[in-house]
Amino acid sequence: MKKYISILLAAVMAVGCLAGCGQKNSNEQADNTDDGKLKVVTTIFPEYDWVKEIAGDEISNIDLTMLLDNGVDLHSYQPTSEDILKISDCDLFVYVGGESDSWVDDALKNATNKDMQVINLLDVLKDSIKTEESMPGMQAEEGHNHGYAHFEDSDVQDRTLSDWDGDWQSVYPYLQDGVLDEVMEKKAESGEKTAEEYKEYYENGYKTDVSQITIDAENNTMCFVKNGVASKATYEYKGYQIYDYESGSRGVRYFFEATSGDADAPKYVQFSDHGIAPGKAEHFHIYAGNDGFDALSEEMENWPTYYPADMSGKEIAEDMLEHEEKEYDEHVWLSLKNAQTLCKAIAEALETADPEHKDVYAANVDSYLEKLSSLDGQYQDAVANASQKTLLFGDRFPFRYMVDDYGLKYYAAFAGCSAESEASFETISFLAKKVDELGLKNIMTIENSDQKIAKTIRDNTKDKNQEILSLDSMQSTTSEDVKNGTTYLSVMESNLDVLKKAMQ
């Protein structure tokens, strides 16, 4: 994508140079055709509509562009040379700012209007933006699952030792010899500690004298190599415990107790790998000792960590770095609370770009904020009076900001920015069972869905009679929809009607 944008920008600049080398009166003609309107470019429909509402009657004096005007998804959009040119000399540019907008930085570097006002929605919202999260049953991207931090007690399942079968190595030596320094530096980029402080923190967390663990699930044995000496015992599964942490996240530890074997092998063992159901661990944290499960459960500072023994230190570091890559949920416009914050920022930018009409923009945004706040209150009332407060999507789920605003729970086949389109048997089975367990009357999709996954989920439920409902994420709104009267408020009002039915 970056290479594509670089080539496109080069072409755009070449066109600009050719124009600059023309006769003087051609420039004068260009100046004469400038109608003096304020030029505003937005990427997606919500931004476009917000500008219209804030401009009010002054919209006739604004040249307003919506780049994604033909229904193309934000995640697959590629700007044209015409798009780049429009951005280059506009007075105000509004874009989302997530991974899908990685092309924007290069476009802005080559802007000809150096006084341009720029609004990055994610930057405006700052600490309130959310990362993509995995939920139980959700299809993992490319089979890679970073685990679950939020789940219901009923989502947790028993597991067998086979989930941790194999040869494992401690990562502690790699921390000590500097192989993981890049990981600590990456953590420091977005964390609250320096790289040195993180290394000290993980020094305590990873510290162990058990360099290797071999788990033979077929014989229910674990062999611990401590200071070069191996000790082995047979273990029996003893259940699990759910932990609620101060951060608001949750975790599960799985318990095993030795029934026979070497005296030096730990009597009690707990595994934590961020999983909550059967599935092969990619790595794990282990708690082991002889003072009982209660004593182990109190340990929160030391969590020796193990990766497959055939991985090199560099490969382990790369895997950890991948875990540190945060993919932010870009669908911030689906929160009415966010919309109020973002509209204030847009109004301020318009006032700066066009101070002559700042009073108009200020008055219009105040009026519009009242409408947003009123609708927000209607959502709150609807949820407060609902009998069902869990949504289940047989589709992508871009509504996390919405459900978090009102304390709703959800399950979904895919995360909001997922490129996956085929759900696994495990995902279908989990979601169908969840429909039955919760007694859900509806299965949700987003707009323009072929409903294939939702119908398959329904076909695997007990009653097979759930209605399929759709919420509109405004990712496919076109200029034709705008001509036909679609507004941000009208979509959110329609979504509320659907939501009320889904929560019956």
Secondary structure, 3 states (H helix, E strand, C coil): CHHHHHHHHHHHHHHHHHHHCCCHHHHHHHHHCCCCCEEEEECCHHHHHHHHHHHHHHHHHEEEEECCCECCCHHHCCCCHHHHHHHHCCCEEEECCCHHHCCHHHHHHCCCCCCCEEEEHHHHHHHHCCECCCCCCCCCECCECCCCCCCCHHHCCCCCHHHHCEEEEECHHHHHCCCCHHHHHHHHHHCCCCHHHHHHHHHHHHCCCEEEEEEECCCCEEEEEECCEEEEEEEEEEEEEEEECCCCCEEEEEEEEEEEECCCCCCEEEEECCCCCCCCCCCEEEEEECCCHHHHHCCCCCCCEEEECCCCHHHHHHHHHHHHCCCECCCHHHCHHHHHHHHHHHHHHHHHHCHHHHHHHHHHHHHHHHHHHHHHHHHHHHHHCCCCCEEEEEEEECCHHHHHHHCCEEEEEEECCCCCCCCCHHHHHHHHHHHHHHCCCEEEEECCCCCHHHHHHHHCCCCCCCEEEEECCCCCCEHHHHHCCCCHHHHHHHHHHHHHHHCC
